[in-house]
């Protein structure tokens, strides 16, 4: 049982448990046993923090079913190893070196000491953001619903937003609140901070504490934080201005909005493509060019150790700098006066290549199985499933059972990560003392 297999089996166990809970009569609004495929799809989508759904969550599930979906999304956002380790801390049990390395692998961070403090910090950070989001959203929903329902809606959407799950209890997602400034800004902030990664949040917190205390000790931000923040800002602005400009031409999606509301809607759509899954407009009204931009942003996704999916911002940054170094004739990849190790470059290439193979395979299978559906819509659903985004053009509920199973597998691969999945299948690499001679290939 390797670390990679432990992580994969942990997610599979969570999905299986969630499926059984969502099957029970207590979880459905009719009080009858649920559809097994619906339960499996919803549980996978929740644990993989995707948000794609084949049913209207609010109508199909009861309160207990909705609560199960929210808890599964919380589990998926925190990660199997995080929650397991936190429970072990609560009961006072110490974990061995292998479990420490499993935490290390799940966070994509190299450490062996201080695991307890890290997990506690992650849980505390999650609670702080989700409680704050709940308070703000409660007053937003209180204008339209009685206090108990407004509170439940606030809790559900705050947890869903911070974990980048994208599940909503409204039939039209968040279209009914498309011009609500408090809701748009609150949900956007939860999505950004949830997807930017716990390491960045915790490191920023320590920097802020030193600033408040006016500490004289020097503090240098890590390369991970600098790269993540820069790429995140770049992608948010790219999505914002891209959607705003592209939709100004066709003017279908933004025709009914004032200029101020267009800015708000464009900003929210740019943020939600970062693997969140909420939408405040009908995505079918977007132009084809905007849909391509959205798919590109979804494919890149969020950041390492965050609650989102995609190939991650750091992978995108490494490959972009690899391209720059190759064009300049440089033999090493340098980012902010730091040389990137060759094994990290190989990992980034493997992630992108494996992700592209997964997405192309998923799209090909969907097109083969759903010949009557538009290829663009199927491609959008496949990218959304792999990047664990949850944005949809409304095609997923219309798919055949076999096609829905394809999306289930795609969501699972996107959540656990292509490198962890391949390591779980192949096993840990065995060390070798053999060195082979080098020989060049014609490239480009």
Secondary structure, 3 states (H helix, E strand, C coil): CCHHHHHHHHHHHHHHHHHHHHHCHHHECCCCCCCHHHHHHHHHHHHCCCCCCCCCHHHHECHHHHHHHHHHHHHHHHCHHHHHHHHHHHCCCCCCHHHHHHHHHHHCCCCCCCHHHHHHHHHHHHHHHHHHHHHHHHHHHCCCCCHHHHHHHHHHHHHHHHCCCCCCCCCCCCHHHCCCHHHHHHHHHHHHHHHHCHHHHHHHHHHHHHHHHCCCCCCCCCHHHHHHHHHHHHHHHHHHHHHHHHHHHHCCCCCCCCHHHHHHHHHHHHHHCCCCCCCCCCHHHCCHHHHHHHHHHHHHCCCCCCCCCCCCHHHHHHHHHHHHHHHCCCCCCEECCEECCHHHHHHHHHHHHHHHHHHHHHHHHHHHHCCCCCHHHHHHHHHHHHCCCCCCCCCHHHCCHHHHHHHHHHHHHHHHCHHHHHHHHHCCCCCCCCCCCCCCCCCC
